[in-house]
Amino acid sequence: MTHKLFLLGAARLETPGGSLLLERKTAAVLAYLALEGPVRKYKLAGWL
């Protein structure tokens, strides 16, 4: 199962089931997680 995250232009997440348009905050969190790896929940909760 492959997922692709596109951040240039309209941010979207492509999955085998289809494509999802992402809000800016959601795209930012997913981009951070893709680059940094595992992060503690309290750190993410502070951003939202």
LINJORA-V77017 format. One record per pair of residues at least 4 apart in sequence whose C-alpha atoms are under 6 Angstrom apart, sorted by sequence separation. I is the first residue (numbers start at 1). J is the second residue. If there is no record, write none. Layout:
I_J / I_J
This chain:
7_11 / 14_18 / 32_36 / 33_37 / 6_11 / 14_19 / 22_27 / 6_12 / 13_19 / 13_20 / 5_13 / 12_20 / 4_13 / 12_21 / 4_14 / 12_22 / 3_14 / 11_22 / 3_15
